[in-house]
Amino acid sequence: MPLYMDIHRDVDASVEDVVESHKKDVETQEEHGVEYLNYWVDEDEGAVFCLFEGPSKEAGEAVHREAHGLAADEIFEVEQG
């Protein structure tokens, strides 16, 4: 299954807020054939990075949109090295 990294920029949220958003993603992911694997937060820069497996970028977008409405600014298909 393809692996994707998404980036959310200019996020005005605490780490705790991001934790809650990730929990909502996990609750919603199965409906779209997606598995969110990990996430990272740079609170100083207002950036959040999410790593997920799924059938497409659009499936990952759908999870975020349905779970909490916080769409990523960019999504990249990546390969683990």
N, C-alpha and C positions, 0 to 999 in steps of 0.2 A: 504494500500500500504506500502511496506517496507520502512524503514527510514535508511539512510546511512550517515556516517561522513567520509569524505576523508581528507587526510593530504598531503600537499605539503611541502617538506623540501628543505632547501638550496635555497630558492627563493630569487633571486636578483632583487627585484622590490619594488617600493614605494607603500604606501597605495593607492595612486591615480591610479597606474598601476593595482592593484588588483581590485579596483572599476570598472575600464574599462573592465577587464577580466570577472568580474561577470555580467556586462551588456550584454556582448556577450553570456555568458552562458544562460541568461534569454531569449535572442533573439532566441536561438537554441533549448532550452529544449523541447518544445512542439513536435518537430519532433521525439523525442525519448521517449515520455511518461514520462518525468522527470519534477520535479519542484524543483528548487533550492530555499531553504527557508531562509538561512542565511549563513553568513561567518564571520570568525574572522581572524585577521592578527596580528602576533607577528613579527614586523619589526626587532627588535633586534636579534631575533633567526632565522629570515628568514623562518618563518613557516606560512602557510595559512591553515585554516580548513574550509571545506564547508559541509553544512548540506543539504541533498536533499532527496526527496521521488521519488521512481521510481520502475520499475519492476525488476531491477537487478543492480548489481555493474557495469556490462558492459555497461548498458544504460547511467549511469553517466559518465563513461569513454568516451563514444562516444560523449557526449555533449562537454566535455572539449577539446577533440581532434579536433572536427569540429569547435568549437567556437574560439579557440586560440592556440591549440596545447600543452597546459601545462598540462600534465598528472599528476595525483596524485601518490604519492609514495605508499600509502596504502589506502584501503577503508574498512570500518567496517560497518556491519549491526548493528544498535543500536536500543534501545527502550527508549523512553522518560520516565523518572521516575517521 
